Amino acid sequence: GSGASSSTGGGGGGGGFGGFRATSKKKHLGGTDDETASVGTATTSSSSTNDGKTIVAAHHDAAAAAALPPGPVSHTSKEVKELYHKFMKDFPNGRTVIMGTLLDDSNANSSNLSHSYSHTSPLKNQEWKAFLHNLGGAITDGFGDRVKRYDEELRRLDARRAASAIACASQAGGASQSGSSRKGENANDNNSIEERKEENQDQFDLSHFFLVKESLAFTYEQMQLPDEAKLQYEELEAFLPEDTWRWKRSQHLSTNDRPFDGWSGGEAGGNGNSNEGDTSSSIKKGEVSPADLAMAGDSEGFRQYIQSSGRDLQGVSRLIPQYMYAREVRLLFQMDAPVEVLIRSKDFLVKVHRNRLVEVAASFRKRWEKELWKCKSGKVLETQARLKRELNNREVEVEAWALASCWDVKCAAENYFLFGAAAPPLKKSNTATLGKKGKVNSLAAAMAPTMEDREAARCLAELLEFAILRLIRLGDLALSLGEREDEVNPIRRATSERPVDTLEPWESWKTLQQRRESIKRKDISNKASSEPLPSFLPSRVSTWVRNSFANTSTYEETYLELADAAVLLNRRAGRFRFASRLEDHRAEVLISRGEHDLAASILSNNVGACARDQWNRAHYWRIFRLACCQRMSGDVLAYLETLTQSFNPRLASVAPKKTASLFQKDLESIITDAAVSEPRWGA
């Protein structure tokens, strides 16, 4: 007997949502169809004839009728020709190919090898060429048909969304006109408008739209079109009502609710009440949390939570950005675009950090008004202090999450880019040193040779500068939570406009020489007696962040590590002025720690940057700070060279008279020093 089958539909991997699941229909032609295999929207079947010939048929639309000629009909028997013409009549829009040599080869291998076709025979090549061409055409037709169905469904949903938006705008306009005539009765107009937006938003099924749009992205990804798939996620991001989500969360917050859990991205703590549609409360023991599924980009698991989160996706509103970030990063790696991965990661971290701080502030304002309204007069100050401590604790969670995430991205980039790691420790000499794997010290790092490397270095440098700001903010919060609000952040104190050492009286060179040993002992004792910081970090913070806040010394060392890496990356990106600014801050922190040798090494390499740009005042300030370091370290010859530079005629117009006078006195004292006079007369 012989048979054939065909199917229509748009099913397949990544689909099956919104009526796009494939359906199969069989048509029998004088027999039964035993085997059916689906490729895209096409279905192929095989049937054998009495003479061992095989016919493969695939259904497709009329637009793909222009194909290569079918297999060699002239070399087949009469029965095969009749069956072939019958297939052509039954499937006028189909693709029919004769594979006559396929079973001949198998029969020859089992009985008579002399009758087998050669692998390079023109007949076999022609048959396989026709088969592959028609199979590819069927896959392409199925892909086009599926994309068309998804596009039609998305247009229908978008039209419903537009109608909801127009209705909301008309209602808001009518409410504003009626409210203007009733003065004093429009105090809650903003809330009523948001409620109408919520009602109109419920008419638009955002959950279904999300699933259909992502199914279209899956279709492009299956066809090896990651750039088109990424475009679908970018368009989908424009539809997400993040402001409405944030407003709804602020309305559902109760007294004990916490608006943000910095490490899972969902609800944290609280009284056990969950928002409507919140999927975090339905997690059973042993199941993977939706936050882990979102960060892993697990589409199969996370889409189940999307289906159960409600029409507006409110239940997973905090996890949607994380999930889309993970999916887009995967597509960018498929596109071989590591620089775009860094840019996307930086934008994601900055945006999520900002949004979470906004949520924390909104929750704080609501609780402040609610609790102070019902608070007794004698406990107002106590309530205010408690609310401020809770606000600081929640800010700590957000800042610690952002800092740890930036560090994770930096460490991951080290494994891909050669310049991703921080430079090795500085040496007293000014020569360039090499670190692990041949990485150049940040003082001597040159610009990257390729545009891709420079762009990657620029993105990482900006990310590390963002991490430095988070580190400084965490230091401020640590002091406020430790009831040490009177103390100043050591990083802010060191990088202020007037460093601490410049506020002390200027000592002459001879006086410094006499108390040189006591100065060194004082610096050593200051390092050993670093003050511990209060324990204020969340329990799930990374070990690197926790060790950074063990005491003030480790806190400053973490800042120096981040700044050193940012300097290296800025130099590799060709942003030498950014690197010079960070070098100044590093030098000031080292001066405050008493490490004058390392600070002088940094400033001596950095002092020429302002000279090249002819920024005379900044140039003179760096010379002054370099002189301060060399005076304290006791490097006589280097200090003499710096003093000589300070009397440059171009700098004389900007040099303060008092500073020039002090430098003049030190120069006269240094000339008589043995370290200067003996080499001079010995020459």
C-alpha positions as CSV (number, residue, x, y, z in Angstrom):
1,G,0.0,0.0,0.0
2,S,1.0,3.6,-0.2
3,G,0.0,6.7,1.8
4,A,0.7,10.3,2.6
5,S,-0.1,12.8,5.3
6,S,-0.2,16.6,5.7
7,S,-0.6,19.0,8.6
8,T,-1.2,22.7,9.2
9,G,-0.7,24.9,12.2
10,G,1.8,27.1,13.9
11,G,3.0,24.9,16.8
12,G,6.5,24.0,17.8
13,G,9.1,24.9,20.4
14,G,8.6,28.1,22.4
15,G,5.0,28.4,21.2
16,G,1.6,26.9,22.0
17,F,0.2,30.1,23.6
18,G,-2.8,32.0,22.5
19,G,-4.2,29.5,20.0
20,F,-0.9,28.9,18.2
21,R,-0.6,25.2,19.1
22,A,-0.2,22.9,16.1
23,T,-3.0,20.6,15.0
24,S,-2.5,17.6,12.8
25,K,-4.9,16.1,10.2
26,K,-4.4,12.9,8.3
27,K,-5.6,12.0,4.9
28,H,-5.5,8.4,3.8
29,L,-4.9,7.4,0.2
30,G,-5.7,3.7,-0.2
31,G,-3.8,2.7,3.0
32,T,-2.6,3.7,6.5
33,D,0.1,6.2,7.3
34,D,2.5,4.6,9.8
35,E,5.1,7.4,10.4
36,T,4.6,11.1,10.6
37,A,7.5,13.6,11.4
38,S,7.0,17.3,11.8
39,V,9.5,20.0,10.8
40,G,8.3,23.6,11.4
41,T,4.8,23.6,9.9
42,A,5.5,20.9,7.4
43,T,4.8,17.2,7.9
44,T,6.6,14.5,5.9
45,S,5.8,10.8,5.4
46,S,7.3,7.9,3.7
47,S,5.6,5.1,1.8
48,S,7.1,2.1,-0.1
49,T,6.1,0.6,-3.4
50,N,6.5,-2.9,-4.8
51,D,9.8,-2.1,-6.5
52,G,11.3,-0.6,-3.4
53,K,11.0,3.1,-4.4
54,T,10.4,5.7,-1.6
55,I,8.4,8.9,-2.0
56,V,8.6,11.8,0.5
57,A,5.9,14.5,0.5
58,A,5.8,17.7,2.5
59,H,3.0,20.2,2.6
60,H,3.6,23.9,2.1
61,D,1.8,27.0,0.8
62,A,1.4,28.2,-2.7
63,A,4.0,30.9,-2.4
64,A,6.7,28.2,-2.2
65,A,5.7,26.4,-5.4
66,A,8.8,27.6,-7.3
67,A,11.2,24.9,-6.4
68,L,13.9,22.8,-8.1
69,P,12.7,20.0,-10.4
70,P,11.7,16.8,-8.5
71,G,13.8,13.6,-8.5
72,P,14.6,11.8,-11.7
73,V,11.2,10.5,-12.6
74,S,12.4,9.1,-15.9
75,H,14.5,6.4,-14.0
76,T,11.6,5.1,-12.0
77,S,9.0,2.4,-12.8
78,K,5.6,2.9,-14.1
79,E,4.0,2.4,-10.7
80,V,6.2,5.0,-9.1
81,K,5.4,7.5,-11.8
82,E,1.7,7.0,-11.4
83,L,2.0,7.3,-7.6
84,Y,4.1,10.4,-8.1
85,H,1.5,12.1,-10.4
86,K,-1.2,11.1,-7.9
87,F,0.7,12.9,-5.1
88,M,1.0,15.9,-7.3
89,K,-2.7,16.0,-7.9
90,D,-3.7,15.4,-4.2
91,F,-1.2,18.0,-3.0
92,P,-1.0,20.7,-5.6
93,N,0.7,23.1,-3.2
94,G,3.0,20.5,-1.8
95,R,6.5,19.4,-2.3
96,T,7.1,15.9,-3.6
97,V,10.5,14.4,-4.0
98,I,11.5,10.9,-5.2
99,M,14.3,9.2,-3.3
100,G,14.8,6.1,-5.5
101,T,18.4,5.5,-4.6
102,L,17.8,5.4,-0.8
103,L,16.3,1.9,-0.6
104,D,18.4,0.6,-3.5
105,D,21.5,1.2,-1.4
106,S,20.1,-0.6,1.6
107,N,19.0,-3.6,-0.5
108,A,22.4,-3.7,-2.2
109,N,24.2,-3.7,1.1
110,S,22.3,-6.7,2.3
111,S,22.3,-8.8,-1.0
112,N,24.4,-7.6,-3.9
113,L,26.9,-4.8,-3.3
114,S,27.6,-4.5,-7.0
115,H,24.2,-2.8,-7.7
116,S,24.6,-0.1,-5.1
117,Y,24.8,3.5,-6.2
118,S,28.1,5.4,-5.7
119,H,28.0,8.2,-3.1
120,T,29.1,10.6,-5.8
121,S,26.7,9.4,-8.5
122,P,24.8,12.2,-10.3
123,L,21.5,10.5,-9.7
124,K,21.9,10.3,-5.9
125,N,23.3,13.9,-5.7
126,Q,20.3,15.2,-7.7
127,E,17.8,13.4,-5.5
128,W,19.4,14.6,-2.2
129,K,19.8,18.1,-3.6
130,A,16.1,18.3,-4.5
131,F,15.1,16.8,-1.1
132,L,17.2,19.3,0.9
133,H,16.0,22.2,-1.2
134,N,12.4,21.3,-0.7
135,L,12.9,20.6,3.0
136,G,14.5,24.0,3.5
137,G,11.7,25.6,1.6
138,A,9.1,23.9,3.8
139,I,10.9,25.0,7.0
140,T,11.1,28.6,5.6
141,D,7.4,28.6,4.7
142,G,6.5,27.3,8.1
143,F,8.6,30.0,9.8
144,G,7.0,32.7,7.7
145,D,3.5,31.4,8.4
146,R,4.2,31.2,12.1
147,V,5.6,34.7,12.3
148,K,2.6,36.0,10.5
149,R,0.2,34.4,13.0
150,Y,2.1,35.8,15.9
151,D,2.1,39.2,14.3
152,E,-1.6,39.1,13.8
153,E,-2.2,38.2,17.4
154,L,0.1,40.9,18.7
155,R,-1.6,43.5,16.5
156,R,-5.0,42.5,17.9
157,L,-3.7,42.7,21.5
158,D,-2.0,46.1,20.8
159,A,-5.2,47.5,19.4
160,R,-7.0,46.5,22.6
161,R,-4.3,48.2,24.6
162,A,-4.6,51.4,22.5
163,A,-8.4,51.4,23.0
164,S,-7.9,51.1,26.8
165,A,-5.4,53.9,26.8
166,I,-7.8,56.2,24.9
167,A,-10.7,55.4,27.2
168,C,-8.4,56.1,30.2
169,A,-7.4,59.5,28.7
170,S,-11.0,60.5,28.0
171,Q,-12.1,59.6,31.5
172,A,-9.1,61.5,33.1
173,G,-10.0,64.6,30.9
174,G,-13.6,64.5,32.0
175,A,-12.6,64.2,35.7
176,S,-10.3,67.1,35.5
177,Q,-13.0,69.4,34.0
178,S,-15.6,68.4,36.6
179,G,-13.0,68.7,39.4
180,S,-12.0,72.2,38.5
181,S,-15.6,73.4,39.1
182,R,-15.6,71.8,42.6
183,K,-12.9,73.6,44.4
184,G,-11.7,71.8,47.5
185,E,-13.0,68.3,46.4
186,N,-10.2,67.3,44.2
187,A,-7.6,66.3,46.8
188,N,-7.6,62.7,45.7
189,D,-7.6,63.3,41.9
190,N,-4.2,61.7,41.4
191,N,-5.3,58.5,43.2
192,S,-8.5,58.3,41.2
193,I,-6.6,58.7,37.9
194,E,-4.2,55.9,38.9
195,E,-7.2,53.7,39.8
196,R,-8.8,54.4,36.4
197,K,-5.5,53.5,34.8
198,E,-5.5,50.3,36.7
199,E,-9.1,49.5,35.6
200,N,-8.3,50.1,32.0
201,Q,-5.0,48.2,32.3
202,D,-7.0,45.2,33.5
203,Q,-8.9,45.2,30.1
204,F,-5.6,44.6,28.4
205,D,-4.1,41.1,29.0
206,L,-0.5,42.0,29.5
207,S,0.4,38.4,30.6
208,H,-0.9,37.0,27.3
209,F,0.8,39.7,25.3
210,F,4.1,39.0,27.1
211,L,3.9,35.2,26.3
212,V,3.0,35.7,22.7
213,K,5.7,38.3,22.1
214,E,8.3,36.1,23.8
215,S,7.1,33.1,21.7
216,L,7.8,35.2,18.6
217,A,11.3,35.9,20.0
218,F,11.8,32.1,20.6
219,T,10.8,31.5,16.9
220,Y,13.5,33.9,15.7
221,E,16.0,32.3,18.1
222,Q,15.2,28.9,16.7
223,M,15.9,30.1,13.2
224,Q,19.3,31.4,14.3
225,L,18.2,35.1,14.2
226,P,19.3,36.3,17.7
227,D,19.3,40.0,16.6
228,E,15.6,39.8,15.7
229,A,14.9,37.9,18.9
230,K,16.6,40.6,20.9
231,L,14.6,43.3,19.1
232,Q,11.4,41.6,20.3
233,Y,12.5,41.9,23.9
234,E,13.4,45.5,23.4
235,E,9.9,46.2,22.0
236,L,8.4,44.2,24.9
237,E,10.2,46.3,27.4
238,A,8.5,49.4,26.1
239,F,5.1,47.9,26.9
240,L,5.9,47.1,30.6
241,P,4.1,49.6,32.8
242,E,6.8,49.9,35.5
243,D,5.3,53.1,36.9
244,T,1.9,51.5,37.4
245,W,3.5,48.5,39.0
246,R,5.5,50.7,41.4
247,W,2.3,52.7,42.3
248,K,0.4,49.5,43.0
249,R,3.1,48.1,45.2
250,S,3.1,51.4,47.2
251,Q,-0.7,51.1,47.7
252,H,-0.5,47.5,48.9
253,L,2.3,48.0,51.4
254,S,1.2,47.5,55.0
255,T,2.9,48.6,58.1
256,N,5.3,45.7,58.4
257,D,5.8,45.1,54.7
258,R,9.3,45.5,53.3
259,P,9.3,46.9,49.7
260,F,12.4,45.2,48.6
261,D,14.6,42.2,49.3
262,G,17.9,43.1,47.8
263,W,19.0,39.5,47.2
264,S,16.0,37.7,45.8
265,G,14.2,40.6,44.2
266,G,10.9,39.8,45.7
267,E,8.9,40.6,48.8
268,A,10.9,40.3,52.0
269,G,10.0,40.0,55.7
270,G,6.7,41.5,56.8
271,N,3.6,40.1,58.3
272,G,3.1,37.3,55.9
273,N,0.6,39.2,53.7
274,S,1.2,39.0,50.0
275,N,-0.1,41.1,47.2
276,E,-2.8,39.8,44.9
277,G,-1.2,37.5,42.3
278,D,2.0,37.3,44.2
279,T,3.6,33.9,43.3
280,S,6.3,34.0,46.0
281,S,3.9,32.8,48.7
282,S,2.9,29.6,46.7
283,I,6.4,28.2,46.5
284,K,6.6,24.7,48.0
285,K,9.6,23.3,49.7
286,G,12.2,21.9,47.3
287,E,10.9,24.1,44.3
288,V,13.1,26.6,42.6
289,S,12.1,30.2,43.5
290,P,10.9,32.5,40.7
291,A,13.8,34.8,41.5
292,D,16.3,32.1,40.7
293,L,14.4,31.2,37.5
294,A,14.4,34.8,36.5
295,M,18.1,35.4,37.0
296,A,18.9,32.1,35.2
297,G,16.7,33.0,32.3
298,D,14.8,29.7,32.6
299,S,12.0,30.4,30.2
300,E,10.2,27.1,30.7
301,G,9.9,27.5,34.5
302,F,9.4,31.3,34.7
303,R,6.7,31.4,32.1
304,Q,4.6,29.2,34.4
305,Y,4.8,31.9,37.0
306,I,3.8,34.5,34.4
307,Q,0.7,32.6,33.5
308,S,-0.4,32.6,37.2
309,S,0.6,36.1,38.0
310,G,-2.5,37.9,36.7
311,R,-3.4,39.9,33.7
312,D,-1.2,42.8,34.6
313,L,1.9,40.7,35.7
314,Q,1.8,42.4,39.1
315,G,2.8,39.2,40.9
316,V,6.2,39.0,39.1
317,S,6.6,42.7,38.3
318,R,9.9,42.8,40.2
319,L,11.3,39.8,38.5
320,I,10.4,40.7,34.9
321,P,13.4,43.1,34.4
322,Q,15.8,40.4,35.7
323,Y,14.3,37.8,33.5
324,M,14.5,39.9,30.4
325,Y,18.0,40.9,31.2
326,A,19.1,37.3,31.4
327,R,17.4,36.5,28.1
328,E,18.9,39.4,26.3
329,V,22.4,38.6,27.6
330,R,22.0,35.1,26.3
331,L,21.1,36.4,22.8
332,L,24.0,38.9,22.9
333,F,26.4,36.1,23.5
334,Q,24.9,34.2,20.6
335,M,25.5,37.4,18.5
336,D,29.2,37.4,19.7
337,A,28.8,40.9,21.2
338,P,30.6,40.8,24.6
339,V,30.8,44.6,24.7
340,E,27.0,44.9,24.3
341,V,26.8,42.4,27.2
342,L,28.8,44.8,29.4
343,I,26.7,47.8,28.3
344,R,23.5,46.0,29.0
345,S,24.7,44.8,32.4
346,K,25.7,48.3,33.4
347,D,22.4,49.8,32.3
348,F,20.5,47.1,34.1
349,L,22.3,47.5,37.4
350,V,22.0,51.3,37.4
351,K,18.3,51.2,36.5
352,V,17.4,48.5,39.0
353,H,19.3,50.3,41.7
354,R,17.5,53.6,41.0
355,N,14.1,51.9,40.9
356,R,14.6,50.1,44.1
357,L,15.7,53.3,45.9
358,V,12.6,55.0,44.7
359,E,10.5,52.1,46.1
360,V,12.3,52.3,49.4
361,A,11.7,56.1,49.6
362,A,8.0,55.7,48.7
363,S,7.5,53.1,51.3
364,F,9.2,55.3,53.9
365,R,7.1,58.3,53.2
366,K,3.9,56.3,53.4
367,R,4.9,54.7,56.7
368,W,6.1,58.0,58.1
369,E,2.7,59.7,57.5
370,K,0.8,56.6,58.7
371,E,2.7,56.0,61.9
372,L,3.2,59.6,63.0
373,W,-0.5,60.3,62.5
374,K,-1.5,57.7,65.1
375,C,1.6,58.1,67.3
376,K,1.3,59.5,70.7
377,S,2.9,62.9,71.4
378,G,5.4,61.5,73.8
379,K,6.8,58.9,71.4
380,V,7.2,61.0,68.3
381,L,11.0,61.3,68.5
382,E,11.3,57.6,69.2
383,T,9.1,56.7,66.2
384,Q,11.0,59.0,63.9
385,A,14.4,57.5,65.0
386,R,13.0,54.0,64.4
387,L,11.7,54.8,61.0
388,K,15.0,56.4,60.0
389,R,16.9,53.3,61.1
390,E,14.6,51.1,59.1
391,L,15.1,53.4,56.1
392,N,18.9,53.1,56.4
393,N,18.7,49.3,56.7
394,R,16.7,49.1,53.5
395,E,19.1,51.4,51.7
396,V,21.9,49.2,52.9
397,E,20.3,46.2,51.2
398,V,20.0,48.1,47.9
399,E,23.5,49.5,48.0
400,A,25.1,46.2,49.1
401,W,23.3,44.4,46.3
402,A,24.5,47.0,43.7
403,L,28.1,46.9,45.0
404,A,28.3,43.1,44.9
405,S,26.7,42.9,41.5
406,C,29.2,45.4,40.1
407,W,32.1,43.4,41.5
408,D,30.6,40.2,40.0
409,V,30.5,41.8,36.6
410,K,34.1,43.0,37.0
411,C,35.3,39.5,38.0
412,A,33.5,37.9,35.1
413,A,35.0,40.4,32.6
414,E,38.5,39.4,33.8
415,N,38.0,36.0,32.3
416,Y,37.2,37.4,28.9
417,F,39.1,40.6,28.5
418,L,42.9,40.8,29.1
419,F,42.7,44.2,30.9
420,G,39.7,43.3,33.1
421,A,41.8,42.7,36.3
422,A,43.2,45.3,38.6
423,A,46.8,46.2,38.3
424,P,49.4,44.7,40.8
425,P,50.4,46.6,43.9
426,L,52.4,49.8,43.3
427,K,56.2,49.8,43.8
428,K,58.3,52.7,45.0
429,S,60.0,52.9,41.6
430,N,58.3,54.8,38.8
431,T,59.0,52.1,36.2
432,A,56.2,50.0,34.8
433,T,55.6,46.7,36.4
434,L,53.9,43.6,35.1
435,G,51.4,41.7,37.0
436,K,49.7,38.3,36.5
437,K,49.2,37.1,33.0
438,G,51.3,40.1,31.7
439,K,48.8,42.8,32.8
440,V,50.4,46.3,32.9
441,N,50.4,48.4,36.0
442,S,47.8,51.1,36.0
443,L,50.5,53.8,36.1
444,A,51.9,52.7,32.8
445,A,48.8,51.3,31.0
446,A,48.4,52.4,27.4
447,M,45.3,52.7,25.4
448,A,43.8,49.5,24.0
449,P,44.7,48.7,20.4
450,T,41.2,48.0,19.1
451,M,37.9,49.9,19.3
452,E,36.1,47.0,20.8
453,D,38.6,46.7,23.7
454,R,38.4,50.5,24.3
455,E,34.6,50.4,24.4
456,A,34.7,47.5,26.8
457,A,37.2,49.2,29.0
458,R,35.1,52.4,29.0
459,C,32.0,50.5,30.1
460,L,33.8,48.6,32.9
461,A,35.4,51.8,34.1
462,E,32.0,53.5,34.4
463,L,30.6,50.5,36.2
464,L,33.5,50.6,38.7
465,E,33.0,54.3,39.3
466,F,29.4,53.5,40.0
467,A,30.6,50.8,42.5
468,I,32.9,53.3,44.2
469,L,29.9,55.6,44.8
470,R,28.0,52.7,46.3
471,L,30.9,51.9,48.5
472,I,31.1,55.4,49.8
473,R,27.4,55.5,50.4
474,L,27.6,52.2,52.4
475,G,30.3,53.8,54.5
476,D,28.0,56.7,55.3
477,L,25.2,54.3,56.3
478,A,27.6,52.2,58.4
479,L,28.5,55.3,60.5
480,S,24.8,56.4,60.9
481,L,23.6,52.9,61.9
482,G,26.5,52.6,64.4
483,E,25.5,55.7,66.3
484,R,28.6,57.4,65.1
485,E,26.9,60.1,63.1
486,D,29.4,62.7,64.3
487,E,32.3,60.9,62.5
488,V,33.1,61.5,58.9
489,N,33.5,58.8,56.2
490,P,37.3,58.3,55.9
491,I,37.0,58.3,52.1
492,R,35.1,61.6,52.1
493,R,37.5,63.1,54.6
494,A,40.5,62.2,52.6
495,T,39.1,63.3,49.2
496,S,37.6,66.6,50.5
497,E,38.7,70.0,49.2
498,R,40.9,70.6,52.2
499,P,42.7,67.4,53.3
500,V,43.2,67.0,57.0
501,D,47.0,67.3,56.8
502,T,46.8,70.7,55.1
503,L,44.9,72.0,58.2
504,E,47.9,71.4,60.4
505,P,50.7,74.0,60.8
506,W,53.5,73.9,58.3
507,E,56.7,72.6,59.8
508,S,60.2,73.5,58.5
509,W,62.4,70.9,56.9
510,K,64.8,70.8,59.8
511,T,62.0,70.2,62.3
512,L,60.7,67.3,60.2
513,Q,64.1,65.8,60.0
514,Q,64.4,65.8,63.8
515,R,61.1,64.0,64.3
516,R,61.3,61.7,61.3
517,E,61.4,58.5,63.4
518,S,58.4,59.6,65.5
519,I,56.4,60.2,62.3
520,K,57.1,56.7,61.1
521,R,56.1,55.2,64.4
522,K,52.9,57.2,64.4
523,D,52.0,56.0,60.9
524,I,52.6,52.4,61.9
525,S,50.4,52.7,65.0
526,N,47.6,54.3,63.0
527,K,47.5,51.3,60.7
528,A,47.5,48.8,63.5
529,S,44.7,50.6,65.4
530,S,42.1,50.8,62.7
531,E,38.6,51.1,64.2
532,P,36.1,48.3,63.6
533,L,32.9,49.2,61.7
534,P,29.5,48.2,63.1
535,S,27.8,45.0,61.8
536,F,25.1,46.4,59.6
537,L,25.2,44.3,56.4
538,P,22.4,41.8,55.5
539,S,23.1,38.2,56.3
540,R,23.2,37.1,52.6
541,V,25.8,39.6,51.5
542,S,28.8,38.3,49.6
543,T,32.0,37.6,51.5
544,W,33.9,40.2,49.6
545,V,31.5,43.0,50.6
546,R,31.4,41.7,54.2
547,N,35.2,41.7,54.5
548,S,35.4,45.2,53.0
549,F,33.5,46.6,56.1
550,A,35.4,44.7,58.8
551,N,37.2,47.8,59.8
552,T,38.2,51.2,58.5
553,S,41.5,49.8,57.1
554,T,39.8,47.1,55.0
555,Y,37.2,49.7,53.9
556,E,40.0,52.0,52.6
557,E,41.8,49.1,50.9
558,T,38.6,48.1,49.1
559,Y,38.3,51.7,47.8
560,L,41.9,51.7,46.7
561,E,41.4,48.4,44.9
562,L,38.3,49.6,43.0
563,A,39.9,52.9,42.2
564,D,43.1,51.2,40.9
565,A,41.0,49.0,38.6
566,A,39.0,52.0,37.4
567,V,42.2,53.9,36.6
568,L,43.6,51.0,34.6
569,L,40.4,50.7,32.6
570,N,40.1,54.4,32.0
571,R,43.7,54.4,30.6
572,R,43.0,51.4,28.4
573,A,39.9,53.3,27.1
574,G,41.9,56.4,26.3
575,R,40.2,58.4,29.0
576,F,43.3,59.7,30.6
577,R,41.7,62.7,32.4
578,F,39.2,60.4,34.1
579,A,42.1,58.3,35.2
580,S,44.1,61.3,36.4
581,R,41.2,62.4,38.6
582,L,40.9,59.0,40.2
583,E,44.6,58.9,40.8
584,D,44.4,62.1,42.8
585,H,41.7,60.6,45.0
586,R,43.8,57.4,45.5
587,A,46.8,59.5,46.5
588,E,44.8,61.4,49.0
589,V,43.5,58.2,50.6
590,L,47.1,56.9,50.8
591,I,48.2,60.1,52.4
592,S,45.5,59.8,55.1
593,R,46.7,56.3,55.8
594,G,50.3,57.4,56.2
595,E,51.5,55.6,53.1
596,H,53.4,58.7,51.7
597,D,55.8,56.6,49.5
598,L,53.0,55.1,47.5
599,A,51.1,58.4,47.3
600,A,54.3,60.2,46.0
601,S,54.7,57.4,43.4
602,I,51.2,58.1,42.1
603,L,51.4,61.8,42.1
604,S,54.8,61.9,40.5
605,N,53.4,60.0,37.5
606,N,50.2,62.1,37.5
607,V,51.6,65.6,37.9
608,G,52.4,66.0,34.3
609,A,48.8,65.5,33.1
610,C,47.7,69.0,34.0
611,A,51.0,70.4,32.6
612,R,50.2,69.0,29.2
613,D,46.7,70.5,29.3
614,Q,48.1,73.8,30.7
615,W,45.8,73.7,33.7
616,N,48.2,75.8,35.8
617,R,46.3,75.9,39.0
618,A,45.6,72.2,39.1
619,H,49.2,71.6,38.1
620,Y,50.4,73.6,41.0
621,W,48.1,71.9,43.5
622,R,49.4,68.5,42.5
623,I,53.0,69.7,42.9
624,F,52.0,71.0,46.3
625,R,50.5,67.6,47.3
626,L,53.5,65.8,45.9
627,A,55.8,68.0,48.0
628,C,53.8,67.2,51.1
629,C,54.3,63.5,50.5
630,Q,58.0,63.8,49.8
631,R,58.5,65.9,52.9
632,M,56.9,63.3,55.1
633,S,58.7,60.4,53.5
634,G,62.1,62.1,53.7
635,D,63.0,61.6,50.0
636,V,65.4,64.5,49.8
637,L,66.5,64.3,46.1
638,A,62.9,63.8,44.9
639,Y,61.7,66.7,47.0
640,L,64.5,69.0,45.6
641,E,63.3,68.2,42.1
642,T,59.7,69.0,43.0
643,L,60.7,72.3,44.6
644,T,62.5,73.2,41.4
645,Q,59.4,72.5,39.4
646,S,57.3,74.7,41.7
647,F,59.4,77.8,40.7
648,N,58.5,77.4,37.0
649,P,57.8,80.8,35.6
650,R,54.4,79.6,34.2
651,L,53.3,78.6,37.7
652,A,54.6,81.7,39.4
653,S,51.4,83.6,38.4
654,V,49.1,81.1,40.2
655,A,51.3,80.2,43.2
656,P,50.1,81.6,46.5
657,K,52.8,83.9,48.1
658,K,52.7,82.1,51.4
659,T,53.2,78.7,49.7
660,A,56.1,80.1,47.5
661,S,57.7,81.5,50.6
662,L,57.5,78.2,52.5
663,F,59.0,76.3,49.5
664,Q,61.8,78.9,49.3
665,K,62.7,78.2,52.9
666,D,62.7,74.5,52.4
667,L,64.8,74.8,49.3
668,E,67.5,76.8,51.3
669,S,67.4,74.1,54.0
670,I,67.7,71.2,51.6
671,I,70.7,72.6,49.8
672,T,72.7,72.3,53.0
673,D,71.5,68.7,53.6
674,A,74.1,66.0,53.4
675,A,72.1,64.0,50.9
676,V,72.2,66.9,48.5
677,S,75.6,68.7,49.3
678,E,77.8,65.6,49.3
679,P,76.8,64.2,45.9
680,R,77.1,67.8,44.5
681,W,80.6,68.4,45.8
682,G,81.7,64.8,45.1
683,A,80.8,65.2,41.4
